[in-house]
Every structure is written in C-alpha cells, then in structure tokens.
Amino acid sequence: MAGSKKPRGLGRGLSALMSDVQPEETREGGAGPRRPDLLVPIEKLVANPNQPRRRFAPEHLQELTNSVREKGVIQPLIVRPKDGGLYEIVAGERRWRAAQAAQLHEIPVLVREFDDVEVLEVAIIENIQRADLNPIEEAAGYRQLMDNFGHTQEKLAEALGKSRSHIANLMRLMNLPEDVQEFLREGLLSAGHARALITSENASELAKKVVKEGLSVRATEALVKREQAAVDAPAARLKPRKTEEKDADTRALEGDLSAALGMKVSLAHQNGTESGSLTVRYETLEELDSLCALLSNT
C-alpha cells in the first residue's frame, strides 16, 4: 500500500469517484445500466485484499445468485488492471461471487486506473451507499484510510457526507472488546448499543446481557449507568467530605464556564498556590465531540 504518501485530500475528488459507483437507477436521465467497457472471463478477476466488507450473508448471496442466474449481471463491476492480464475488483465483489455460484463464464466490467487510495475510497463509498457495511467494517475502513494514507476525521466526514461525530463515534467502536465487536458484525448489537457500552469497564458481560434480553439502546444506557453507580458508590462512601466552601468568585467562574461550554464545570484551586484543577463533565459522546472540536479549534 502507499503508506509513505503525504497526507492529502481524498483521491481524485468524490465527484469523479461517485460517478463510477452511482447505482444505475439514480443516474442522470434514467438512462439505465451503464455500458460495460468489456466482458472479462470470470477467472481473470481477483478480489481486493483490502475490501472493507468482510462478511457476505449466505442467504443474501443466494438471493443475488438466483437473480444473476436468471437475468445475468446487470450492473458492471468496477475493476482496475493488474499484472498478468488480471483485474482487481474495486466495487462489486458480491456480484462476482454470485456470478461464480451461478456458473457464468464472463462478467461485465468498467476498467478504471485507480490508485490504492482511490480503490479503498470507492469500496467504502459503494458499500455505504448500499448500507452493506456493519459498523465495525465501516470503522475499519475509515481506520485504513487514516492509518495508511494520512486522512483526518474532518476530511473523511467532508468527503463522505458524514458528520465528524459519526466518524468519531464509529472509530471508538474499535476500542470495544473483540467479543462485543463480533456481536456488532453479526447484527446482534447496533451502533447505538455499542456506543452506550464503550464507557463500561465490563462491556463484554453487559453486551451478553443486552443480547440475551433483547434490550433497547435506551435500556442499555440505563444498564450502564446503574453499573457505574454501583461501582462509584463504595468509593463515594470512603471519600472524605470537603469542609472548605468555594468562594463567590470561584462559583461565578464555574457558572460562566458551564454556560459557555454547555457542560458542568468544576474548579478546585489549591489554597496558597497558583495551581489547581478544572473538571468538565460531559453527559454524552456528542458533548465530548463538541468539546474536542472546541479545544482543537475545528
């Protein structure tokens, strides 16, 4: 991959990439499927090793195979040329798999000279358009673009038409335990469930409870709060009570900061010194995103 490239904007521009992955029914003028550049023997096609989509549901693939067997591959695959007369699939691996299962000999393709960055971008764009990626696959795709090609969350959000908080929240899912990520891949948990579990130190056990009982996102958030309250209670009982009252100026400053940030702010000044601590409490991950954006001046 092109890991040594300098950070830059996404590919050749999303307008160029989107023109190649736009579903045929939404093309301007409703002209129908785009004419393929050529028909390629199915054995000349190879999968993209960095394809963000890792799971192909057998039942959905079988439905597509039945359709391909009856009507053929209507929408051409997007490919790029490789050595030895081969073509690497950029978009359309599921159609290729279905064509193999349907025992087709040739498949229509659009040949494009994409570089490694654009290949990954197009693969992510196509899957997102079709809502085919589970949250972990989508997050992994974003992580690839950031780690391998130096893209930032801001650039990804702008280029893919997503909010920065959407990108940031998905990226946090990669910090969950592997068993919880597996629940997400299998569709047993939604991204909303996972976001609620991120703050828990016992995410694995809570996730099992959520799946077993079929809890809603709101019920999951309440479950995490109850667990955290149970953890905090013993510490709160052991914590000595503060006898010092904050002066009026400190309370006024806390109020001003809280109003400006929209979050609860607490100041703890060490008497006799010029040092202390400032604590900002956020209630949701969206509030944390807003605070990070404010602090980084974005």
Number of C-alpha atoms within 10 A of each C-alpha: 10 10 13 9 11 10 13 11 15 21 18 12 11 19 9 10 19 15 10 18 20 15 16 16 12 11 13 9 7 9 10 14 14 17 12 16 13 13 13 16 13 18 12 14 22 16 17 17 9 15 20 22 19 13 13 13 10 9 9 11 16 15 11 20 24 15 16 21 16 10 9 18 21 17 19 24 22 25 25 19 15 12 7 7 8 16 22 20 24 29 28 19 22 19 21 25 18 23 23 18 16 18 13 16 12 19 24 21 25 21 19 14 10 19 14 16 19 19 25 22 27 22 23 24 21 21 20 14 13 9 10 15 21 20 22 23 23 22 21 17 22 25 20 18 21 16 12 17 21 18 19 18 21 15 15 20 17 13 17 15 10 13 14 19 19 14 19 18 21 23 19 14 21 18 11 19 13 11 14 23 23 14 17 20 18 12 12 17 23 16 18 15 21 25 20 22 25 20 15 17 13 14 19 17 12 18 23 16 14 20 14 10 9 13 16 15 19 11 14 22 18 13 19 20 16 12 14 15 12 11 11 11 11 10 10 11 9 8 9 8 8 6 6 6 8 12 8 9 9 15 15 12 14 20 15 13 17 16 12 11 15 15 17 16 20 18 16 13 14 10 8 6 7 7 9 10 9 11 11 16 14 17 9 10 16 14 16 16 17 17 17 12 13 11 9 8 7 8
